Amino acid sequence: VQAFYTSRLVPIRPITAGAEVIAEPDRSIEARARARQSILTKPAGSLGRLEDLACWLAARLGDVAPDMPRSEIFVFAADHGVAARGVSAYPQSVTEQMVHNFTRGGAAINVLARLADARIEVVDVGVASNEPTPAGAREARLGRGTRDLSRESAMTAAQVAQAFEIGARCVEESYSRGARLLVAGEMGIGNTTAAACLICAFTGANPSDVVGRGTGIDDPVLALKRAVVASALQRMQVDAKSAPLGVLAEVGGFELAAITGLYLAAAKRGVPVVLDGYLSAAAALTAVAIEPHSRDWMLASHLSTELGHAIALRALELEPLLDLKLRLGEGTGAALSLQIARAALALHREMATFAQAGVSGPAEAGA
Amino acid sequence: VQAFYTSRLVPIRPITAGAEVIAEPDRSIEARARARQSILTKPAGSLGRLEDLACWLAARLGDVAPDMPRSEIFVFAADHGVAARGVSAYPQSVTEQMVHNFTRGGAAINVLARLADARIEVVDVGVASNEPTPAGAREARLGRGTRDLSRESAMTAAQVAQAFEIGARCVEESYSRGARLLVAGEMGIGNTTAAACLICAFTGANPSDVVGRGTGIDDPVLALKRAVVASALQRMQVDAKSAPLGVLAEVGGFELAAITGLYLAAAKRGVPVVLDGYLSAAAALTAVAIEPHSRDWMLASHLSTELGHAIALRALELEPLLDLKLRLGEGTGAALSLQIARAALALHREMATFAQAGVSGPAEAGA
């Protein structure tokens, strides 16, 4: 393991023993980045969260004043057995239709990926279809949708392990292409139901505070969705603290498991990830339940309007950058935040220092 | 006046009689843009404020699905007589030093202008210096700083009128270059004191709720600054409602007046403006006090941490897009928001419709 990590471009130090080694951000680089911020031509702290973000990225990219890293977006698509319960405003066929839309570049995440100059890859981890995965998407189906989490375990332990491998492979392949900042998005009719189960399980929150309207369900469907989540949580005889993988298998989904695997693999690789919205937070909570230090590599992009997202972010102790009332998923909030990251790093790298610009600092004012 | 306006590319309809004609956003285009949002491949409303922003811009750019407009940033620099009272953490000479920094491209606003692909122009409307305005900035000095607003009227009525003309000239020149979205930024040691006076005067708020730390003053200086603002408001025998120009002359500043003039001229031209932070809000309140409908052309980019900015935005009834704890000014928050505007318009223009993508809408689900 040591030899593997020491061959990386970014120096990292293992902080846990064994095979599951989460990388550690470089705190000395973070301190030097912070010092750089204090000599740039602006009142100290006046760029607020852009300063924090630049220093956060510096520590994780292993460079006091890094360029904007190459970024990649993986959109994991899968179907959910629980959709048969009628928990979504859309028919299940929309998952497959949207995979086609992603491959043709017509979805919101495609537009934002182009703007952010980020490579995008669509990964079919289990769309319920008799048709093959469309050209332009990666075929990695773990089933034709999960089983109905309200009645039985959504996935087998083997499926969860396979999903983790898929997520990890995305990290390794993107790393070898030079990507140093990753976004995981998702598409799956019914997946806010699975995510709500995970958020409830890992935060202890009540379904009435966590189950929201997803794609836009009305009050009767919302009541049904809450009942479905509550009964799934009751059915499941797994302790979230001691057996997070069991929880994921019971009430998760293929895309949720793949994203969890991607977050864990990225934290081991020392590659920061930008979280998206509700689904992403559910996967992040799962990853952190498995490996608490994986949180050190997570940046929260935005606060979604989906009920319970704020609860999930608070449990993760992450502060979202944006609050634009988004609730689309796909990775859209994260992709938008790449623009903020780019700006934060450009300011950090390109602004003149007081000395370079011949500008007096506040000390000279005696104030 | 009619002939002048009918020669414009963007159709506008005057809503007030006389020489001061504020343009009206095209509500029919806004409705068509809203209809377009409803057929894009996403749950209705799921792009939240990005949808609103795209429709807001569509109505003001006269196009149902506009490209990102050419954007320009004007940074108005001036000094303030009140700086002699010791209300800032920085010496007055920093204003001139920062003008040099702007012309050399080393300030935060330069970096963000480059990222936003926006032309930037620095306008010296009254730096207190014996040296000429540096090459690369526009010389438009109305004095060597204003007079001390805590003791006498900061500006004459003639100076205010000249500042308005400068702001209007920036609008006309940028318009002729094809700019259809404008940002006004500023630099001026002591200018948060003047802005606080304007915000208090136009909102009726108390100095203790509006006077903040500016560039980073300590508690004793903050107490002094509050006393200075309170005494200036007491000295001034002008009614804010009936004589907003009088208020501006009494307690404003050259850059504040130029920005107010720019906002008014832009609203007459039918060009939307992106507000920045505290100074920008003070100028916006002044413009709206003079011409209430000028508010229709204002987009609030961000909520600053400067005390009182939230009060000013509430009085303007504008909801900021971002909250990144910025308090730098220069136009930085507005320039950053140009990236959000670009994303909103790209999504609006480039996303596939349900019909184009062959994706089922929610109606087909019967939900």
Interface residues (C-beta under 8 A of the other chain):
Chain A: L40 T41 K42 P43 A44 G45 S46 L47 G48 R49 L50 G86 S88 A89 Y90 P91 S93 V94 Q97 M98 H100 N101 R104 G106 A107 A108 N110 V111 L112 R114 L115 G214 T215 G216 I217 D218 V221 T305 L321 L322 D323 L324 K325 L326 R327 L328 T332 L336 Q339 I340 R342 A343 A346 L347 E350 M351 A352 Q356 A357 G358 V359 S360 G361 P362 E364 A365 A367
Chain B: L40 T41 K42 P43 A44 G45 S46 L47 G48 R49 L50 G86 S88 A89 Y90 P91 S93 V94 Q97 M98 H100 N101 R104 G106 A107 A108 N110 V111 L112 R114 L115 G214 T215 G216 I217 D218 V221 T305 L321 L322 D323 L324 K325 L326 R327 L328 T332 L336 Q339 I340 R342 A343 A346 L347 E350 M351 A352 Q356 A357 G358 V359 S360 G361 P362 E364 A365 A367
